Amino acid sequence: MELPRVNAVGIVERPDDHTQLTRTYSLRLRLVAALVLATFATVSVATTVYSLGAYCLTSGTGPIGLLGF
């Protein structure tokens, strides 16, 4: 069996006798992975907003209206 080669442009050229196996994951596994990523992103944003809000509310900088805007 001959392995695929890469031409000068960088495109993979597969020989005729080379069969490529597809790697598919089940729908359930993909949904769980998407849920984990979405949960991580949501928690990251929520904790950032919460901690920044807590810092701004307790930093004692005075009234915002005095900034001249």
Backbone as CSV, one residue per row, in Angstrom:
resi,resn,N_x,N_y,N_z,CA_x,CA_y,CA_z,C_x,C_y,C_z
1,MET,0.841,-1.175,0.000,0.000,0.000,0.000,0.889,1.242,0.000
2,GLU,0.548,2.174,-0.841,1.313,3.412,-0.965,0.642,4.507,-0.131
3,LEU,1.437,5.263,0.589,0.908,6.329,1.435,0.597,7.572,0.604
4,PRO,-0.301,8.407,1.064,-0.596,9.658,0.356,0.628,10.564,0.334
5,ARG,0.752,11.335,-0.729,1.876,12.262,-0.874,1.360,13.686,-0.908
6,VAL,2.235,14.615,-0.587,1.903,16.040,-0.635,2.688,16.643,-1.793
7,ASN,1.959,17.326,-2.696,2.637,17.931,-3.836,3.303,19.244,-3.423
8,ALA,3.910,19.934,-4.365,4.658,21.159,-4.076,3.764,22.284,-3.561
9,VAL,2.493,22.272,-3.923,1.568,23.311,-3.484,1.070,23.023,-2.069
10,GLY,1.166,21.805,-1.611,0.720,21.442,-0.279,-0.582,20.671,-0.262
11,ILE,-1.019,20.195,-1.419,-2.268,19.440,-1.511,-1.947,17.958,-1.409
12,VAL,-2.722,17.248,-0.610,-2.507,15.813,-0.430,-3.051,15.080,-1.645
13,GLU,-2.213,14.241,-2.241,-2.621,13.413,-3.381,-2.703,11.976,-2.896
14,ARG,-3.874,11.405,-2.994,-4.078,10.045,-2.531,-4.002,9.076,-3.712
15,PRO,-3.276,7.992,-3.538,-3.257,6.967,-4.590,-4.640,6.335,-4.747
16,ASP,-4.873,5.704,-5.891,-6.172,5.096,-6.167,-6.519,3.974,-5.196
17,ASP,-5.521,3.243,-4.737,-5.809,2.112,-3.858,-5.876,2.510,-2.383
18,HIS,-5.722,3.782,-2.099,-5.744,4.251,-0.704,-7.177,4.551,-0.286
19,THR,-7.626,3.857,0.730,-8.967,4.115,1.256,-8.839,4.892,2.557
20,GLN,-9.659,5.896,2.679,-9.625,6.731,3.870,-10.766,6.325,4.798
21,LEU,-10.432,6.030,6.032,-11.442,5.668,7.005,-12.055,6.945,7.575
22,THR,-13.343,6.950,7.664,-14.005,8.105,8.248,-14.091,7.907,9.756
23,ARG,-13.803,8.958,10.467,-13.892,8.912,11.921,-15.108,9.719,12.332
24,THR,-16.157,9.044,12.625,-17.372,9.735,13.017,-17.653,9.452,14.482
25,TYR,-18.127,10.438,15.143,-18.525,10.306,16.532,-20.043,10.286,16.591
26,SER,-20.545,9.633,17.583,-21.988,9.530,17.704,-22.586,10.904,17.991
27,LEU,-23.848,11.052,17.652,-24.541,12.311,17.874,-24.571,12.653,19.359
28,ARG,-24.758,11.652,20.181,-24.801,11.879,21.627,-23.474,12.442,22.143
29,LEU,-22.366,11.885,21.693,-21.050,12.358,22.126,-20.796,13.781,21.649
30,ARG,-21.198,14.102,20.423,-21.025,15.466,19.914,-21.884,16.458,20.674
31,LEU,-23.111,16.061,21.039,-23.977,16.948,21.818,-23.428,17.184,23.217
32,VAL,-22.895,16.145,23.828,-22.299,16.296,25.156,-21.088,17.217,25.087
33,ALA,-20.259,17.067,24.071,-19.088,17.931,23.920,-19.506,19.382,23.700
34,ALA,-20.528,19.610,22.884,-21.024,20.971,22.658,-21.599,21.556,23.934
35,LEU,-22.296,20.747,24.713,-22.857,21.208,25.979,-21.758,21.578,26.969
36,VAL,-20.710,20.791,27.031,-19.586,21.092,27.925,-18.914,22.396,27.516
37,LEU,-18.689,22.587,26.227,-18.065,23.825,25.753,-18.952,25.038,26.014
38,ALA,-20.238,24.906,25.771,-21.159,26.019,26.012,-21.240,26.349,27.499
39,THR,-21.248,25.341,28.335,-21.271,25.569,29.784,-20.004,26.264,30.246
40,PHE,-18.866,25.838,29.741,-17.599,26.466,30.098,-17.585,27.936,29.682
41,ALA,-18.027,28.222,28.464,-18.043,29.609,27.984,-19.007,30.462,28.806
42,THR,-20.181,29.929,29.116,-21.170,30.672,29.898,-20.665,30.965,31.301
43,VAL,-20.085,29.981,31.949,-19.562,30.175,33.300,-18.393,31.153,33.285
44,SER,-17.534,31.084,32.278,-16.409,32.008,32.185,-16.885,33.449,32.049
45,VAL,-17.845,33.690,31.181,-18.369,35.039,30.995,-19.102,35.508,32.245
46,ALA,-19.906,34.651,32.837,-20.685,35.039,34.016,-19.782,35.381,35.191
47,THR,-18.757,34.598,35.442,-17.870,34.893,36.566,-17.059,36.157,36.318
48,THR,-16.684,36.405,35.063,-15.958,37.633,34.744,-16.839,38.850,34.982
49,VAL,-18.058,38.806,34.502,-18.984,39.931,34.681,-19.279,40.135,36.157
50,TYR,-19.484,39.065,36.899,-19.788,39.170,38.321,-18.619,39.786,39.089
51,SER,-17.420,39.293,38.843,-16.274,39.805,39.598,-15.951,41.244,39.211
52,LEU,-16.097,41.587,37.929,-15.860,42.963,37.510,-16.920,43.885,38.095
53,GLY,-18.167,43.445,38.122,-19.228,44.240,38.723,-19.021,44.432,40.207
54,ALA,-18.614,43.382,40.897,-18.361,43.492,42.327,-17.208,44.445,42.599
55,TYR,-16.187,44.403,41.762,-15.045,45.297,41.939,-15.459,46.747,41.709
56,CYS,-16.221,46.986,40.655,-16.634,48.356,40.343,-17.573,48.918,41.400
57,LEU,-18.413,48.082,41.984,-19.354,48.550,42.989,-18.697,48.778,44.344
58,THR,-17.583,48.130,44.597,-16.953,48.236,45.911,-15.618,48.969,45.885
59,SER,-15.223,49.528,44.743,-13.907,50.159,44.670,-13.899,51.555,45.282
60,GLY,-15.056,52.148,45.507,-15.132,53.445,46.159,-14.590,54.587,45.310
61,THR,-14.861,54.572,44.032,-14.334,55.620,43.144,-15.187,56.863,43.161
62,GLY,-16.335,56.837,43.778,-17.184,58.018,43.818,-18.249,57.955,42.737
63,PRO,-19.070,58.989,42.671,-20.139,59.002,41.672,-19.591,59.080,40.247
64,ILE,-20.196,58.310,39.368,-19.754,58.279,37.977,-20.118,59.576,37.283
65,GLY,-21.147,60.281,37.733,-21.582,61.524,37.108,-20.546,62.635,37.171
66,LEU,-19.556,62.525,38.031,-18.542,63.566,38.153,-17.426,63.435,37.117
67,LEU,-17.512,62.449,36.262,-16.459,62.252,35.270,-16.549,63.249,34.128
68,GLY,-17.643,63.973,34.009,-17.748,64.983,32.971,-18.424,64.519,31.707
69,PHE,-19.037,63.367,31.723,-19.712,62.871,30.509,-21.128,63.336,30.463
